């Protein structure tokens, strides 16, 4: 097997763990926050789908695919301190990823995640160079001058998906006692 196939296989396993955890839930259960965390199961799936899509755009287009523009007169210090007079739309969208919004359903969230996964798999399967590297965009969470290769991005997406599948398992167990392993 090729390295690309290995990476796609691991990503598929991580996705499956997450999707299995939410199977059989109602929209109300998927929107519930039964633990000390503010995370809900539908929100975790939305966030993982958005994160995967964002990083795959980065693989295709480089740092311009992840623009963290701030409103005029707002600094990163304002944003990080929570004192900004206005927040950028990308930040509001990011916060909304973590909950099931009115009109959204778990089925819709899962269908979107499947679309993202299908598109990601096509992009990755067509890649010729896992060593291709891009600079990370300026943001407080990115070290100045940091770069990521396509390989590092894929490993990051796998790790992020796996981490959130674990979060989801704990939340699911809090809802009805089920885990992804039973």
C-alpha positions in Angstrom: 0.0 0.0 0.0 1.1 3.6 -0.6 1.5 6.1 2.1 -1.4 8.1 0.7 -3.6 4.9 0.9 -2.4 4.4 4.5 -3.3 8.0 5.5 -6.8 7.7 3.8 -7.4 4.4 5.6 -6.6 6.0 9.0 -8.7 9.0 8.2 -11.6 6.7 7.2 -11.3 4.8 10.5 -11.3 8.0 12.5 -14.4 9.3 10.7 -16.2 6.0 11.2 -15.5 6.1 14.9 -17.1 9.6 15.1 -20.1 8.7 12.9 -20.7 5.5 14.7 -20.9 7.4 18.0 -23.9 9.5 16.9 -25.9 6.8 15.2 -29.5 6.3 16.4 -29.7 9.7 18.2 -32.6 12.2 17.8 -31.8 15.8 16.9 -32.5 16.7 20.5 -30.0 14.2 21.8 -27.5 15.3 19.2 -27.9 18.9 20.4 -27.7 18.1 24.1 -24.8 19.2 26.3 -25.0 16.6 29.2 -21.4 17.0 30.4 -19.4 19.9 31.9 -18.3 20.7 28.4 -20.4 22.9 26.1 -19.9 20.5 23.3 -22.8 18.6 21.7 -22.5 15.6 19.4 -23.9 17.4 16.3 -21.6 20.3 17.0 -18.6 18.0 17.1 -19.4 16.5 13.8 -20.0 20.0 12.3 -16.7 21.2 13.7 -14.7 18.2 12.4 -16.3 18.5 8.9 -15.4 22.2 8.8 -11.9 21.6 10.0 -11.3 18.9 7.5 -12.7 21.1 4.7 -10.6 24.0 5.7 -7.3 22.0 5.9 -8.1 20.4 2.5 -8.5 23.9 1.0 -5.1 24.7 2.5 -3.6 21.7 0.7 -5.0 23.0 -2.6 -4.6 26.7 -2.2 -2.1 27.4 0.6 -2.4 30.0 3.3 -4.9 32.1 1.4 -7.5 29.4 2.0 -7.3 30.1 5.7 -7.7 33.9 6.0 -8.1 35.2 9.5 -8.9 38.8 8.6 -9.9 41.1 11.4 -12.4 44.0 11.2 -10.8 47.5 10.9 -9.5 48.7 14.2 -9.7 45.3 15.9 -6.5 43.6 17.0 -5.6 40.0 17.9 -5.2 41.3 21.5 -8.8 42.4 21.4 -10.0 39.1 20.0 -8.0 37.0 22.5 -9.1 39.1 25.5 -12.7 39.0 24.4 -13.0 42.7 24.3 -13.3 43.3 20.5 -16.0 45.8 19.6 -16.7 43.6 16.6 -15.9 40.0 15.8 -15.0 38.7 12.3 -17.6 36.5 10.6 -15.2 33.6 10.4 -15.0 33.6 14.2 -18.8 33.7 14.6 -19.1 30.8 12.1 -16.5 28.9 14.1 -18.4 29.3 17.3 -21.6 28.2 15.6 -19.9 25.0 14.5 -20.2 23.6 18.0 -23.9 23.6 18.2 -26.9 22.4 16.3 -28.6 25.6 15.0 -32.3 26.1 14.4 -33.3 24.4 11.2 -30.3 22.0 11.3 -30.7 18.3 11.8 -28.2 15.5 12.7 -29.1 13.8 9.4 -28.1 17.0 7.5 -24.9 17.4 9.5 -23.9 13.8 8.7 -24.8 14.2 5.0 -22.6 17.3 4.9 -19.7 15.5 6.7 -20.1 12.7 4.1 -19.8 15.2 1.3 -16.7 16.7 2.9 -15.2 13.3 3.3 -15.8 12.3 -0.3 -14.3 15.5 -1.6 -11.3 15.2 0.7 -10.7 11.6 -0.3 -10.7 12.6 -4.0 -8.3 15.5 -3.4 -5.9 13.3 -1.3 -6.0 10.4 -3.8 -5.0 12.8 -6.6 -2.0 14.3 -4.7 1.3 13.8 -6.2 3.5 15.2 -3.5 2.9 14.7 0.3 6.0 16.8 0.9 4.6 20.0 -0.7 4.8 22.7 2.0 2.9 25.9 2.7 3.4 28.7 5.2 0.7 28.8 7.9 -1.3 32.1 7.9 -0.6 34.7 10.5 -2.7 34.0 13.7 -1.8 33.8 17.4 -2.1 30.0 17.4 0.4 29.7 14.5 4.1 30.2 15.3 5.6 32.9 13.1 7.1 31.4 10.0 5.6 28.0 10.7 4.9 25.7 7.7 2.9 22.5 7.2 3.5 19.8 4.5 0.5 18.0 3.0 1.5 15.0 5.0 1.5 17.0 8.2 -1.9 18.4 7.4 -3.3 14.9 6.8 -1.9 13.7 10.1 -3.3 16.7 11.8 -6.8 16.0 10.4 -6.6 12.4 11.5 -5.5 13.4 15.0 -8.3 16.1 15.2 -10.9 13.6 14.1 -9.7 11.0 16.5 -9.6 13.4 19.4 -13.1 14.6 18.7 -14.4 11.0 18.3 -13.2 10.4 21.9 -15.0 13.5 23.1 -18.1 12.3 21.3 -17.9 8.9 22.9 -17.9 10.5 26.4 -20.9 12.7 25.5 -22.8 9.8 24.0 -22.2 7.7 27.1 -23.6 10.6 29.2 -26.7 10.7 27.1 -27.8 7.1 27.0 -24.9 4.9 28.3 -23.8 3.8 24.8 -20.3 4.1 23.5 -19.0 3.5 20.0 -17.7 0.1 21.0 -21.2 -1.3 22.0 
